Amino acid sequence: MTSKANTKQYDVIIVGSGAAGGQTAYTLSMEGVKVLMLEAGRKYVPEQETPMFQTADQAPLRGASSPEKDFGFYDATIDGGWTVPGEPYVQSTSDPKGRFTWWRSRMLGGRTNHWGRISLRNGPYDFKPHARDGLGMDWPISYDDMAPYYDKVERLIGVYGTSEGLENTPNSSPGCLLPPPAPLVSDYLVQQRARRLGIPIVPGHRAVLTQQLDFKRSPALLHPGNLKAQKIIAEHMQQRSACIWATDCGRGCSIRANYQSTTVHLPPAVATGNLDIVTDAMVSEVVLGRNGAAKGVKYIDKHSGAERQATARVVVLAASACETARILLNSKSALFPNGLANSSGKVGRYIMDTVGSSLSGQIPLLESLPPLNEDGASGHAFYAPWWGYQDQQKGKLNFARGYHIEFGGGRRMPGAGTLHGLEHFTGGSYGKKLKEDARRYYGSFVGFDGRGEMIPNENSYCEIDPKVKDKWGIPALRFHWKWSEHETRQAAHMQKTFADIVDAMGGRVIGKVRTDGSEAIAPGGFIIHEVGGAIMGADRQTSVTNQWCQTWDVKNLFVTDGAVFASNADKNPTLTIMAVAWRAAEHIADKMKRKEL
Amino acid sequence: MTDRRTTIKWMLAAAASMPLLNQRSWSQEVTVLPAYRGYGTDPDLTKLYRPGDVWPLTLSQAQRRTAAALCNVILPEDGRSPNAESLGVVDFIDEWVSAPYPRQTADRPIVLEGLAWMDAEALLRFEKYFAELDQSKQHAICDDICYEPNAQPKFARAAAFFTRYRDLTVGGFYSTPAGSKDLGYIGNVPLPKFEGAPPELLRKLGLGPEST
């Protein structure tokens, strides 16, 4: 593809192939725009490479995690994780609380291959948080602007869930959501007991096909008037199988039953004939023309190490929030000595992650259950959306923003860590007694994870390190990180809530309930929901892009990934990344047709 | 074997002049692992791996013998499943302590020193290696170290080893198909439909869509 890519004329270059790059490429190529996608990692074919039914004993170390596979051997991450060989990043401080860890994935489809598939919509408050409580920043768009794009993304990728009409937890339009999977025994128990505490437990939303997509109705709704696009997507919807209720989604899915860019966005986009993909292409900077417009990008061909250039009318960065900020900051010119599109000084600023805290419990009611197949849709049949909006409005809580609870129990496939620490319950049994205890306790554990909103602050950002470069010679990022009390207090609240739920289930908390929020909170970057770094806004003085993801400074340069997020609601960012990217790509296609780009 | 017996005699002699084998390092047999490579950041995930395929196994025959005896004491054969050794747990533990990653290299001295301690203690008490003892004598030693909160101070280190070794044995055992089956795990098979919890079970537990 490389030779073709270098001679062909493209309308748009997209840097990155994950949720943002995939969605941008899909929308543009369906609209007839000629697209070149550059991906820093290797080609990846889930149909051939996914370890669908492999068991732990067929993997080194029974599949346990290692620094080379941070989420375990079978995790669908290639050449990635918390560290990437030859691609360092720098911490500004040795204080562990000021650290930000950066997960990357160098493969086609990026992190969409392994993610949790949790797909929650931001609500009306989430786009206008400053208007509601005076903190952080508002987006230049509202939920009403975004609702049609959430509908489209759900219809396209396939998301299960229900519309419950809960506060700031939007309903989907009829026909958008697939039916939720059947809950596990532990799900029902959490639901029953948490509800007694006033915590709502409703079906979760995940990008997993609980049934085949509606290939008859949806294509016309997704691409009105575009018969070619309708035909292509109808074919691809039929090629995707429904879930077979086995094997962990984190391994990826060879039958295309869940969303990953490589199985959902890219195949139909390639089928249009309008998308070329070059892998192992590490973009270093955006090249600016003499007219002040983006001309293209420079990239390293990782096979030869040679530097190459690609040109197009429009450049879209979708490399993931921090990588996008890095490319902009490394694109220095006489016109932009502090980095491209950075006249506001806001590139790299307001990096946000999700507040995370976890606690688990052992639940006697779940002991010694009969054998049950509880693989299901690999978790998240239920969740608890944030229930404290009114209390916060009345000043009853000491933190400003909400969190949702993800939880899971069940008789999951055993791995290297199964039943570790059992002596806390058995008093140290071994021998035949240990075998009896193992049967009794297996499946009796339930874990709770809080996922909460972080408010952007001036102390959490990335910049270019003056010295450190990666193995391609590209200057590396240096991170600065600080949680505010809104986040640490929220983490402490999570701990107390989880302990209350475990107690209400008649269970015992495992380990310690951490009442000090700064101890309870997961380190920055740990939840892998980093967004910000090129935020969108209504004012070019205080933001990097406008509402269309178009940089204020360079008309033909767009950012369609999480970098544009002006806030990071408790809702996991991926669905919103796709909805924002779809809207921006539609705008780009429209402007190109009018010759305004 | 003579060398090993000599070593253990040396250890016992040394122990006589020390608080019983409770020093920072128990054994001179703990060797630094050669700098083997791991499986890298892009291993073939669909291949079937066995312990020793990616990095060499490093336990000696004597260490493996003690390792097998101890993991079989921890998870012996019963009517539902075989003993730990039969499910490849010794190979797994050997693979684990031979692995070139930080978590495993941290476990290596704990496990190797602990196995040496098991033999030294067996020789001290019963004048036989741990693997040669009958079950009641093996249990006599294990009973002293099987639960850290109850262990006498002189057994603190051995008890910490036992906790780690039990976890490795349990993880290695139940992550096999036969071990999973013993637990009643019946998943990892494709299903046309997923029904979730059976209604009769939910009724029995007082749970379900309508329960409050």
Boltz contact constraints between the chains, C-beta under 6 A:
constraints:
  - contact:
      token1: [A, 51]
      token2: [B, 45]
      max_distance: 6.0
  - contact:
      token1: [A, 51]
      token2: [B, 46]
      max_distance: 6.0
  - contact:
      token1: [A, 53]
      token2: [B, 188]
      max_distance: 6.0
  - contact:
      token1: [A, 55]
      token2: [B, 177]
      max_distance: 6.0
  - contact:
      token1: [A, 56]
      token2: [B, 175]
      max_distance: 6.0
  - contact:
      token1: [A, 57]
      token2: [B, 175]
      max_distance: 6.0
  - contact:
      token1: [A, 57]
      token2: [B, 176]
      max_distance: 6.0
  - contact:
      token1: [A, 58]
      token2: [B, 48]
      max_distance: 6.0
  - contact:
      token1: [A, 59]
      token2: [B, 49]
      max_distance: 6.0
  - contact:
      token1: [A, 60]
      token2: [B, 39]
      max_distance: 6.0
  - contact:
      token1: [A, 60]
      token2: [B, 49]
      max_distance: 6.0
  - contact:
      token1: [A, 60]
      token2: [B, 54]
      max_distance: 6.0
  - contact:
      token1: [A, 62]
      token2: [B, 175]
      max_distance: 6.0
  - contact:
      token1: [A, 66]
      token2: [B, 101]
      max_distance: 6.0
  - contact:
      token1: [A, 67]
      token2: [B, 101]
      max_distance: 6.0
  - contact:
      token1: [A, 68]
      token2: [B, 38]
      max_distance: 6.0
  - contact:
      token1: [A, 68]
      token2: [B, 40]
      max_distance: 6.0
  - contact:
      token1: [A, 68]
      token2: [B, 41]
      max_distance: 6.0
  - contact:
      token1: [A, 74]
      token2: [B, 45]
      max_distance: 6.0
  - contact:
      token1: [A, 78]
      token2: [B, 42]
      max_distance: 6.0
  - contact:
      token1: [A, 79]
      token2: [B, 41]
      max_distance: 6.0
  - contact:
      token1: [A, 79]
      token2: [B, 42]
      max_distance: 6.0
  - contact:
      token1: [A, 181]
      token2: [B, 194]
      max_distance: 6.0
  - contact:
      token1: [A, 182]
      token2: [B, 194]
      max_distance: 6.0
  - contact:
      token1: [A, 182]
      token2: [B, 195]
      max_distance: 6.0
  - contact:
      token1: [A, 182]
      token2: [B, 196]
      max_distance: 6.0
  - contact:
      token1: [A, 183]
      token2: [B, 196]
      max_distance: 6.0
  - contact:
      token1: [A, 185]
      token2: [B, 197]
      max_distance: 6.0
  - contact:
      token1: [A, 188]
      token2: [B, 207]
      max_distance: 6.0
  - contact:
      token1: [A, 189]
      token2: [B, 207]
      max_distance: 6.0
  - contact:
      token1: [A, 192]
      token2: [B, 207]
      max_distance: 6.0
  - contact:
      token1: [A, 192]
      token2: [B, 211]
      max_distance: 6.0
  - contact:
      token1: [A, 244]
      token2: [B, 190]
      max_distance: 6.0
  - contact:
      token1: [A, 245]
      token2: [B, 191]
      max_distance: 6.0
  - contact:
      token1: [A, 245]
      token2: [B, 194]
      max_distance: 6.0
  - contact:
      token1: [A, 246]
      token2: [B, 188]
      max_distance: 6.0
  - contact:
      token1: [A, 246]
      token2: [B, 189]
      max_distance: 6.0
  - contact:
      token1: [A, 246]
      token2: [B, 190]
      max_distance: 6.0
  - contact:
      token1: [A, 371]
      token2: [B, 184]
      max_distance: 6.0
  - contact:
      token1: [A, 371]
      token2: [B, 186]
      max_distance: 6.0
  - contact:
      token1: [A, 373]
      token2: [B, 186]
      max_distance: 6.0
  - contact:
      token1: [A, 373]
      token2: [B, 187]
      max_distance: 6.0
  - contact:
      token1: [A, 375]
      token2: [B, 187]
      max_distance: 6.0
  - contact:
      token1: [A, 376]
      token2: [B, 194]
      max_distance: 6.0
  - contact:
      token1: [A, 411]
      token2: [B, 185]
      max_distance: 6.0
  - contact:
      token1: [A, 413]
      token2: [B, 187]
      max_distance: 6.0
  - contact:
      token1: [A, 413]
      token2: [B, 188]
      max_distance: 6.0
  - contact:
      token1: [A, 414]
      token2: [B, 174]
      max_distance: 6.0
  - contact:
      token1: [A, 414]
      token2: [B, 175]
      max_distance: 6.0
  - contact:
      token1: [A, 414]
      token2: [B, 180]
      max_distance: 6.0
  - contact:
      token1: [A, 414]
      token2: [B, 185]
      max_distance: 6.0
  - contact:
      token1: [A, 415]
      token2: [B, 175]
      max_distance: 6.0
  - contact:
      token1: [A, 416]
      token2: [B, 171]
      max_distance: 6.0
  - contact:
      token1: [A, 416]
      token2: [B, 175]
      max_distance: 6.0
  - contact:
      token1: [A, 417]
      token2: [B, 171]
      max_distance: 6.0
  - contact:
      token1: [A, 418]
      token2: [B, 171]
      max_distance: 6.0
  - contact:
      token1: [A, 418]
      token2: [B, 174]
      max_distance: 6.0
  - contact:
      token1: [A, 419]
      token2: [B, 170]
      max_distance: 6.0
  - contact:
      token1: [A, 420]
      token2: [B, 167]
      max_distance: 6.0
  - contact:
      token1: [A, 423]
      token2: [B, 147]
      max_distance: 6.0
  - contact:
      token1: [A, 427]
      token2: [B, 147]
      max_distance: 6.0
  - contact:
      token1: [A, 428]
      token2: [B, 146]
      max_distance: 6.0
  - contact:
      token1: [A, 428]
      token2: [B, 147]
      max_distance: 6.0
  - contact:
      token1: [A, 430]
      token2: [B, 74]
      max_distance: 6.0
  - contact:
      token1: [A, 430]
      token2: [B, 146]
      max_distance: 6.0
  - contact:
      token1: [A, 431]
      token2: [B, 76]
      max_distance: 6.0
  - contact:
      token1: [A, 432]
      token2: [B, 78]
      max_distance: 6.0
  - contact:
      token1: [A, 435]
      token2: [B, 78]
      max_distance: 6.0
  - contact:
      token1: [A, 442]
      token2: [B, 183]
      max_distance: 6.0
